[in-house]
Amino acid sequence: MSDSPREQDHRPRPRAGAAARMSNFRITPNALSHKLKLHQLQIFERVLARRSLSRAASELHLTQPTVTKAIHDLEAFFGSTLFERSNRGVTPTELALVLGRRVHAMMAEVRYMADDIDAVLGGASGHVVVGTLIAASAKLLPEAIARLMTDHPGIQVTVREGPSAQLLPALATGDVDIVVGRLPGADMASISGVAVDHHKLYHEDLCLVVGARHPMAGATDVALADLMDHIWILPAPTSPLRASIERTFFDAGLRLPARHVESLSLLTNIGVLMHSDALALIPYDAAAQFLSMGILARLPTNVFGAFGDVGYSIRADRPLTPACQRLVDYLKQITAQRLTTTDAPLAGA
């Protein structure tokens, strides 16, 4: 939905260079604290994120005139345009992008503050935003969330799935509170200048799987060279695991399979396996329940080695919110319980 010409406000607005020409005008912390309102900044953040006044209004359950007025008030205060309007939406100016980085961090702090106050006044409540990678999305994290929500119904959980290249920067900016999945290398101790702590829960195996009706399901021996003509499901090129997989093929004197799909979506991968003769490399933990249900079959090869360490990443410069700490406690509890069983091939944490 775009901002229609009818809905746009065509009143004169400050020009982008106006502030620079106001030689006696200077933004001070005192001026900001007296003139800016938190509600205005919340509206500004949504407009910046959605590049649309109407979409921001819809998400915030406000009227578009209310959103437009908030943006105009901010522009009047700064003496400069924040957004260039058009029929297709709005385009942020340089000032808006600079302001946006600071407002983004402020909104994250407001959320943390609300959680801390709720924990003191109301007990087990709050909101935790979790980033998840494929290694944790099928079993570990769902189990932890189920226990958390059952024992603490006042806590709200938001899950965001994606590659580590997206989720770790989101952790640094405060968009997510914790990232659960395959841990990055030691060189990722700092993300965008923000110190990040990585906590190992267990070591994970990598398994080669096919759909249960695949011609090779049930095979007792397979050679990598015999699998080259099949469709492969591989991680995205930006994934650290992809480099390891490529090295395995090259070390065997083989090229990367010509027919391959690049996907980090577990459900999509399972669907492709069920409806084709494709093969996929999946962390054992993600494949286990589909193997036990007879949906997938594991091929007998360990040529690709281990998947890596699975755990959680958090910012080192701030304490966990009470809601996030409870989630971490459940992650540790589930890991400890499973490490004492014999049905999951997990190495010691």
C-alpha positions as a printed Julia matrix, in Angstrom:
349×3 Matrix{Float64}:
  0.0     0.0     0.0
  1.53    3.31   -0.98
  0.75    6.85    0.17
 -1.79    8.21   -2.3
 -1.5    11.79   -3.6
 -4.8    12.56   -1.88
 -3.41   11.52    1.48
 -0.14   13.42    1.16
  0.27   16.71    2.98
  1.51   19.39    0.57
  2.1    22.14    3.1
  5.54   23.82    2.79
  8.23   21.94    4.64
 11.7    22.96    5.8
 14.32   22.37    3.17
 17.14   19.85    3.72
 19.8    22.53    3.98
 17.86   24.85    6.25
 19.53   23.69    9.45
 23.0    24.14    7.99
 22.22   27.78    7.18
 20.97   28.55   10.69
 24.34   29.57   12.1
 22.97   30.25   15.59
 20.97   27.02   15.73
 22.5    24.11   17.6
 20.9    20.88   18.79
 21.66   20.33   22.48
 20.74   17.5    24.84
 18.6    19.97   26.8
 16.69   20.97   23.67
 16.13   17.34   22.74
 14.84   16.38   26.16
 12.43   19.33   26.3
 11.1    19.29   22.74
 11.09   15.68   21.56
  8.41   13.23   22.61
  8.84    9.49   22.79
  5.64    8.96   20.81
  7.03   11.08   17.97
 10.17    8.99   17.84
  8.18    5.75   17.8
  6.25    7.04   14.81
  9.42    8.22   13.11
 11.04    4.79   13.55
  8.09    3.01   11.92
  7.98    5.45    9.0
 11.71    4.98    8.48
 11.4     1.2     8.62
  8.38    0.96    6.32
  9.2     3.88    3.98
  5.52    4.7     4.04
  3.29    6.94    6.15
  0.23    4.76    5.58
  1.95    1.47    6.45
  3.44    3.03    9.6
 -0.01    4.32   10.59
 -1.52    0.87   10.06
  1.12   -0.88   12.2
  0.79    1.65   15.0
 -3.03    1.68   14.79
 -3.02    5.43   14.18
 -4.59    7.61   11.54
 -2.34    8.81    8.74
 -2.89   12.5     9.64
 -1.59   11.72   13.13
  1.56   10.13   11.68
  2.0    13.0     9.21
  1.71   15.59   11.98
  4.31   13.82   14.11
  6.79   13.84   11.23
  6.05   17.51   10.47
  6.61   18.42   14.13
  9.99   16.69   14.08
 10.95   18.44   10.86
  9.91   21.78   12.32
 12.09   21.16   15.38
 15.16   20.18   13.35
 14.53   22.81   10.71
 15.16   20.2     8.04
 13.3    17.64    5.96
 13.35   14.05    7.19
 11.52   12.38    4.3
 11.0    13.18    0.65
  7.4    12.3    -0.24
  6.22   10.67   -3.45
  3.32    8.57   -4.71
  5.34    5.43   -3.93
  6.03    6.3    -0.3
  8.78    8.27    1.4
 12.56    8.37    1.03
 14.67    9.25    4.09
 17.12   12.12    3.93
 20.62   11.93    5.35
 19.35   13.5     8.57
 16.66   10.83    8.89
 19.21    8.03    8.48
 21.49    9.54   11.15
 18.58   10.13   13.51
 17.24    6.66   12.77
 20.34    4.89   14.05
 20.02    6.64   17.41
 16.25    6.29   17.67
 16.52    2.59   16.85
 18.79    2.04   19.84
 16.54    4.17   22.05
 13.46    2.1    21.19
 15.33   -1.08   22.07
 16.26    0.43   25.44
 12.64    1.42   26.03
 11.61   -2.2    25.47
 14.29   -3.41   27.89
 13.17   -0.85   30.46
  9.53   -1.95   30.15
 10.55   -5.57   30.68
 12.6    -4.74   33.76
  9.8    -2.67   35.3
  7.22   -5.36   34.52
  9.44   -7.96   36.19
  9.62   -5.87   39.37
  5.95   -4.89   39.5
  4.22   -7.87   38.0
  6.47  -10.89   38.35
  7.0   -13.18   35.36
  6.17  -10.98   32.4
  8.03   -9.21   29.64
  8.9    -9.67   26.0
 11.83  -11.59   24.5
 12.78  -11.4    20.81
 14.67  -14.5    19.65
 16.67  -14.89   16.48
 16.91  -18.52   15.39
 19.08  -20.44   12.95
 18.19  -23.78   11.37
 20.08  -25.81   13.99
 17.74  -24.7    16.78
 14.52  -23.99   14.91
 13.13  -27.56   14.84
 13.61  -28.87   18.36
 15.74  -27.02   20.91
 14.13  -23.59   20.66
 10.51  -24.81   20.26
 10.9   -26.95   23.38
 12.35  -24.03   25.32
  9.6   -21.65   24.19
  6.88  -24.19   25.01
  8.18  -24.58   28.57
  8.64  -20.83   28.98
  5.11  -20.01   27.83
  3.57  -22.81   29.89
  5.31  -21.84   33.11
  5.2   -18.07   32.53
  2.11  -17.18   30.47
  2.72  -13.47   30.99
  5.86  -13.52   28.84
  5.53  -12.65   25.16
  7.9   -14.28   22.66
  8.73  -13.09   19.15
 10.79  -15.39   16.9
 12.75  -14.16   13.9
 14.35  -16.72   11.6
 17.23  -15.93    9.3
 20.94  -16.4     8.58
 23.59  -15.39   11.09
 24.63  -12.57    8.74
 21.29  -10.9     9.5
 20.59  -12.01   13.05
 23.92  -11.14   14.65
 23.82   -7.5    13.47
 20.22   -7.39   14.72
 21.51   -8.55   18.1
 24.05   -5.74   18.1
 21.4    -3.09   17.38
 18.95   -4.46   19.94
 16.39   -5.74   17.43
 16.73   -9.2    18.96
 17.66  -10.13   22.51
 19.29  -13.48   21.81
 20.33  -15.6    18.82
 20.03  -19.39   19.15
 21.69  -21.79   16.73
 25.11  -22.67   15.32
 27.72  -20.48   16.97
 29.99  -18.36   14.78
 33.77  -18.43   14.9
 35.93  -16.71   17.46
 36.41  -13.79   15.08
 32.78  -12.8    15.73
 33.32  -11.71   19.33
 32.39   -8.2    18.22
 29.55   -7.27   15.88
 29.47   -3.71   14.54
 31.63   -2.64   17.46
 29.38   -4.31   20.05
 30.87   -7.08   22.19
 28.96  -10.36   21.9
 29.24  -13.44   24.12
 28.72  -16.88   22.54
 27.69  -19.7    24.88
 28.02  -23.32   23.76
 25.27  -25.77   24.65
 26.36  -28.87   22.69
 28.25  -30.08   19.65
 26.11  -31.07   16.68
 26.51  -33.65   13.89
 25.72  -32.98   10.25
 23.73  -35.62    8.38
 22.9   -36.23    4.75
 19.19  -36.95    4.36
 16.67  -37.78    1.64
 12.92  -38.22    1.5
 11.66  -41.57    2.77
 10.64  -42.6    -0.77
 13.98  -41.69   -2.33
 15.57  -44.54   -4.35
 18.62  -44.42   -2.07
 16.69  -44.49    1.2
 17.82  -47.58    3.07
 21.15  -47.82    1.24
 23.93  -49.4     3.29
 26.8   -47.66    1.53
 27.06  -44.5    -0.57
 29.93  -42.74   -2.34
 29.94  -38.99   -2.75
 30.75  -39.29   -6.46
 27.59  -41.35   -7.0
 25.42  -38.54   -5.66
 26.56  -35.76   -7.95
 23.67  -36.04  -10.42
 21.04  -35.53   -7.73
 19.54  -32.21   -6.68
 21.25  -30.94   -3.53
 19.9   -28.51   -0.95
 22.79  -26.41    0.32
 23.2   -23.47    2.71
 23.47  -19.98    1.24
 26.93  -18.91    0.02
 27.21  -16.48    2.94
 26.75  -19.28    5.48
 29.94  -20.4     7.29
 28.79  -23.99    6.8
 28.74  -23.54    3.03
 32.51  -23.04    2.89
 33.06  -26.28    4.82
 30.75  -28.2     2.49
 32.49  -26.84   -0.6
 35.88  -27.91    0.79
 34.57  -31.45    1.26
 33.62  -31.67   -2.41
 36.9   -30.14   -3.56
 38.97  -32.43   -1.32
 37.21  -35.39   -2.97
 38.18  -34.05   -6.39
 34.61  -33.0    -7.15
 32.94  -29.77   -8.04
 29.89  -28.42   -6.26
 26.8   -30.22   -7.65
 25.49  -28.31  -10.65
 21.88  -28.85   -9.64
 21.39  -27.37   -6.22
 18.97  -25.25   -4.24
 20.24  -22.69   -1.73
 17.94  -22.54    1.29
 18.06  -22.0     5.05
 14.34  -22.65    5.49
 13.87  -25.96    7.26
 10.22  -26.36    6.23
 11.03  -25.57    2.6
 13.88  -28.06    2.65
 11.68  -30.81    4.08
  9.03  -30.07    1.47
 11.52  -30.31   -1.39
 12.87  -33.61   -0.02
  9.39  -35.07    0.23
  8.48  -34.15   -3.34
 11.71  -34.91   -5.22
 14.84  -37.05   -5.27
 16.85  -34.26   -3.67
 19.47  -34.62   -0.93
 20.09  -32.19    1.91
 22.72  -31.6     4.55
 20.91  -30.85    7.8
 22.0   -30.67   11.45
 21.0   -33.91   13.17
 18.91  -32.07   15.74
 16.84  -30.46   12.99
 16.41  -33.76   11.13
 15.82  -36.07   14.12
 12.07  -35.76   14.5
 11.52  -36.12   10.75
 13.72  -39.23   10.76
 11.78  -40.73   13.67
  8.46  -40.0    11.92
  9.59  -41.78    8.77
  9.44  -38.61    6.67
 13.2   -38.57    6.02
 15.93  -41.21    5.76
 19.59  -40.71    6.62
 22.26  -41.81    4.18
 25.25  -43.68    5.69
 28.07  -41.18    5.24
 30.05  -38.97    7.61
 32.23  -37.43    4.93
 30.96  -33.92    5.68
 31.99  -34.09    9.31
 30.44  -32.19   12.2
 27.98  -29.33   11.97
 29.6   -27.33   14.77
 28.76  -25.94   18.19
 25.15  -25.02   18.92
 24.34  -22.46   21.57
 23.17  -18.91   22.09
 24.66  -15.46   21.53
 23.91  -12.4    23.65
 25.3    -8.91   24.0
 28.14   -8.64   26.48
 27.49   -5.01   27.39
 24.06   -5.38   28.98
 22.41   -7.83   31.38
 19.68  -10.11   30.09
 16.11   -9.05   30.69
 14.28  -11.32   33.16
 12.24  -12.82   30.31
 15.34  -13.58   28.26
 17.11  -15.04   31.27
 14.23  -17.45   31.79
 14.51  -18.56   28.17
 18.25  -19.18   28.62
 17.52  -21.23   31.72
 15.18  -23.47   29.72
 17.71  -23.84   26.91
 20.28  -25.05   29.44
 17.76  -27.29   31.18
 16.7   -29.0    27.95
 20.31  -29.48   26.87
 21.26  -31.04   30.22
 18.31  -33.43   30.07
 19.04  -34.53   26.53
 22.73  -35.04   27.15
 21.82  -37.71   29.69
 19.76  -39.69   27.17
 21.01  -42.07   24.5
 18.63  -41.21   21.67
 20.4   -38.07   20.45
 24.05  -38.19   19.3
 25.18  -35.04   21.05
 28.7   -34.58   22.33
 29.21  -33.08   25.74
 28.72  -29.35   26.13
